[in-house]
Amino acid sequence: MRRLKRIGKVFGCAYLVICAVLWGIQGFIIFHPVTSDYDVRGSTTEYEVVVDESGDLKSRGYIVNQNALGPVVLFFTGNAGEALSYTYTLSQLNVPVVLSNYRGYGKSDGRPSEKRILADAKITLEMVRERYPDRPVVLMGFSMGSAVAIRTADSDIAGVILISPFRSTVHVANRSLLRIFPVRFLMRHKFDTRASLETLPEPVLVIYSRTDTTISPKETERVLDKIPDAEVIVDNVHHSAILSRSQNLRAIRDWLTENFKHDD
């Protein structure tokens, strides 16, 4: 019995240590700032916007098709994506697309956190509205970026495009091996979208894959329960391939044309 108690204490202490480590290093687990080695193409324009005046920190991203007609799309990447690597793909939408880089990603200053990313997204949205004052703005997010888009949307947003959305990072973690830990209490960067889902402006387009192993399709389906009027496209590819699929890009382009065909 004493031996069992010792073993229990050892496992209990180890469990607590792992919980403490997870709490401390989760920023490194969630955020993967990267810098792309892609060349800036002639049709791509760089921009910068001050996100922290006291520290003189700037977010730096890109604009493709900046003089094209139609709505303006503001795009937020996943947790391991750099905006420049998406410029060619999103230029195929044939409308202006502003690609935002989170703090620490690409050429953006600072370090990422949920609070900073969401605050910077609103600043970037205001910059887009100043540049395109008479255009409808559509928010588009991939994976973690879908949560940023959902949390940034306000009543003046014309539409939302969500690629592999989820309810929160807690729900995502609870569908993995991390569910043996109390992630609800450990998670500091929750990106909780639930309170914002039911107030999303219409129209909404959702694209996800039934074979996605990063964001479970069941998790996205729980999101869809909250936005039953969304137009939905279901694919059958790996998580990272969803946005680059030609048929999905064509579907997004058609959706933009259908919903904003009279907007110049």
N, C-alpha and C positions, 0 to 999 in steps of 0.2 A: 504493500500500500504506500509506504514512504517513497519507494522508487517511482511509483506512478505519479505521486504528488510532485516529485522533483522534475519528472519529465513534463508534467503539465505546466509547472512554473517556467521551465525552459522554453517550451513552445509559446506560452503566454507572453513572456518577455520578448521573444523573437517576433511575435506578431505585432506587439506594440512598437518595437523598433522599426519594423517594415512600414507600419502606418506613419510613423514620424518621418521616415525617409521619403515616402510617397508624398506626404504633405509638403516637404521641403523642396523636392526636385520636380514637382509636377509641371512647373513652367518649362523645363527642358523636355518633358514628355509631350506636352501639348503643342508647344510652339517650336517650329523648326525653321528659323530664319535662313533664307538662302539668297544667293546672288547669282543671277543667270549670266551665262557667257554668250547669250544670243546677241547678235548685232542689232542695233536700232535701225529699222528699215526706213526708207525715205518717206513712207506714208505715216510713220509713227512720230508723234510729237511728245517730248518730255514736258512734264509740269512739276511744280513744287508749290506746296502750301504750308504756311506756318501753323503748326499744331500746338506749340507751347512757346509763347512769347518770352516767358521768363527764362527759359533755357535755350531759346533760339533754336528750337528743334523743328525740322521740316519733314513732311511726308513728300516723297517723290514717286511719281507714277507716270503713266503714259496715256495718250489719247490717240486712237486710230479713227480714220474716216472723219476727221474733225469738221470738215466742211460739207459732209453729206447731209441729205435731208432726212426727215423722219424723227422719231423720238431719240432721246439720248439715254444710253444705257450706262449705269454706274456699276462696275463689276468688282466683287470682293473674292479673293482667292481662298483656297483651302489653307490648312495650317502648315503645309510644306510647299506652298506655291509662291513663285515670284512673278509679278505682273508681266514683266517683259516676255516671259515664255509663253504667254497667252495672246500676245498681240496679233500674231498671224492668224491664229484660230478665230479670234473674235472679229478680226477685220472682215471675215466672210459674212458677217451679219448685215453689212452694207449700210449701217447707220453709225453715228458717232458713238464710240465706246470709250469711257474713261475707266482706266484700270488702276485701282488703288493698291499701294504697297503698305502693309502694316509697318509699325515701328521696328527697325532692325532688319527688315526685309529689303532686298535690293539696295537702293541708294538712300532709303529712308533712315533718319536718325533715331536714336533711342533704343529702348528695349520693349518688347511686346508684353501686354497683359490684357485681360478682358476689358477692364475699365478704360485703358488708354485706347484700345482698338475701337471700342464703341464711341468714345468721345471724338476720336479723329475721323471716324466715318461721317459723323454729323457735320464736322467742319468741311470735309471733302464734298459732301452733298451741297452745302451752301456755295462752295466754289463753283460746282457744276451749274447751279442755278444762276449764278452771276454771269457765267460764260454763255449760257444758253437760256436767257430769261423768258423766251416765248416758246420753249419746247417742253413737251411732256417728258418727265424723267422716269425711267424704269430701273428699279434696283434688281441686280442679278448676283446671286452668290452660289459658290460651289463648296459643298461640304461645310467646313467651319464658316466659310463666307456666307452660307445660306442663313446662319444664325445672325451674322452681322447685318445682312440685308433685312431680315425680319425685324430685328431690334431697331434698325435705323428708319424704317418706313414710317411716314406720317400721313396725314389726311390729304396732302398735296401730291403724294406719289401717284403716278399714273398706272403703274402695274408692277408686278413682282415676278421674277423668274427664279425658281429654287431648284438647284441640282443636288440631289441626295440630302435633303433637309432632315433634321432631327429635333427632338424636344429639348434636350439638354445634354451636355457632356456626361452628366451623371447617368442618364438613361443609356447613353452609348457605352459607358464603362460597365454598367450593370449587365450588359449583354456579352461581356468578355470575362476572362479569368479574374479580372479585378473585382468581380462581384463578391468574392470572399472577404473583401475589405469594406468597411463602412464609407464608401466613396461619397455618399450624400453629405457626410460631415467633413470629409477630408478635402473635397474638391473646392478650390478657391476660384477657379475660372469656369463657371458653370455654363455660360452662354445659354441660359434658360430662355426659350422662346415661347413657352406656353401662354403667358399672359398677353402676348402680342399677336398670336395666331388668329384669334377670332376677330381682330380689328384690322386685319390686312386689307388694304385697298384692292379693289378688283380692277382688272382681271389678274389672275394668278396662274402661272404655268409651273408644273412640277415634273421633273424628269428624274427617274431613279432606275437602278438595276436590280432585278430579282436575284442576281448572283453576287451582289456587292458584299464583300466580307469586311469592309471598313466601317461603313454605316449600314447596319442591317436593314434589309427591305422592310422587315416588320416594324422597325423604328420609324421609317418614313411613312409607313401606312398609319401609324398612330398620329403622325402629323396631319395626314390627309383626313383623318376623322374630324379634325377641327376646321378644315377648310374644304368642305364637301363640294363646293362649286368650282374648285380648281380644275383646270384642264390638265390631264395626266398622261405622260408618256412613259411606258415601262420598257426598259432595255434588258439586255442579257449579256452584259460585259463587265469587266473588272472596273472597280471604282475609278481609277485614274483615267480610264478610257472613255468614260461617258460623254464628257464635254467635247472630245475631239472627234467623235463619230459624225460622219458627214450627214447621216439622216437626222441626227439630233440637232445639228446646226441648221439644217434645212427646216426642221420643225420650229425652231426658235425664230428663224427669219420669217417663216410664214405666219407665225403667231403675232409677231410684231406688225407685219403688213396688215393682217386682218383686223387687229385691234386699234391700229393707229394710221390707217391708210389715208385719212384726210389731214393728217398733221404734217406740216412742212417745217 
